[in-house]
Amino acid sequence: MKGVHNHVESNEDVENELYELFLEARDSYLSEVVRKLARLDYFIDLFLSSHYYIDCEHAKCRNAHRRNLTLIRQLFTDSFYLVEPLLVKSSVSQVELNALVCKHLTSAVFSPMKASYSLGCSFSDRQIEQLACISETYQIFNTMEGGDIRDALRSLFSCQIGFRLQVYHVRRAVVLFDALLDCNMISRNWQNVLDKGHFLVSPQGGQWIKKNSLSSSLNKAKASSAAEFENIRKAVYEMKKEELSESW
């Protein structure tokens, strides 16, 4: 936080500090998570750690700061579904933040960060290599600069909490998942899992790809005669064929 520290004298002072922290957390989220595709849980830990200390010995100030850091952690984990709409707005007022905090403190908590998701799969190293080859050939997924697509795919298919993977082309991605389903290599509820876990993000703006977008993209891909979609399916079928041949 920037500027000269003023001692906490009232609830208004506490709320003002929370507002400053939230705006800084919001800017950092857009930079680190949306643009650089950092994991949300890592971002939260690092942000809180970098703001833990304040240069003040007054107990009231230190307690207020600790309280506000706790609220930031809760908002970006337990109530992230409430926070996310404010992250895409051009500006956020203190009134909006106060209303959000009130809703957070009085609502039943749903936490994607604490939820457990599964795509019902366990791919071998060989299959991860094949999936990486499909992704690179048809430009399906985009990792962070210098990131290994194999590690990214392992995180994706294991539903690692906080992990996000950018999609180059949504229709190619859903065709890949649909082909894996056809081969009984992932669970039928893959669209729900990807939606609820926020695992896939769009190339424009870094927003998570919702179930309705996955579903409509799949319908459009199935209605298309594009060769790339058929080739992705064939590549997955070859994966399954190899798996079956090794089991005999």
Number of C-alpha atoms within 10 A of each C-alpha: 12 6 5 7 12 10 15 19 10 9 10 10 15 19 16 13 19 22 21 14 21 21 18 14 20 19 13 16 21 16 13 16 21 22 15 14 22 18 17 20 16 13 19 20 11 12 18 17 11 10 13 12 11 12 9 12 9 10 11 15 20 18 13 18 21 17 13 19 21 12 20 21 18 18 21 23 22 19 25 18 15 17 18 14 9 16 16 13 8 6 8 15 10 15 10 12 18 14 11 16 19 11 13 19 14 8 10 10 14 14 15 18 17 11 10 11 18 17 20 15 13 13 15 11 11 11 17 19 15 17 21 20 15 19 22 13 11 16 15 19 24 20 19 15 8 6 10 12 21 19 12 21 20 16 17 19 19 17 21 18 20 20 21 27 25 23 23 19 16 22 22 24 23 24 23 25 22 22 21 21 17 16 15 13 19 20 17 16 12 21 20 16 18 24 18 16 22 21 22 22 24 18 19 11 11 19 15 22 21 19 17 12 16 20 14 13 19 21 14 10 18 16 9 11 9 10 9 13 20 17 14 22 22 14 17 25 16 13 18 18 12 12 14 10 8 8 6 5
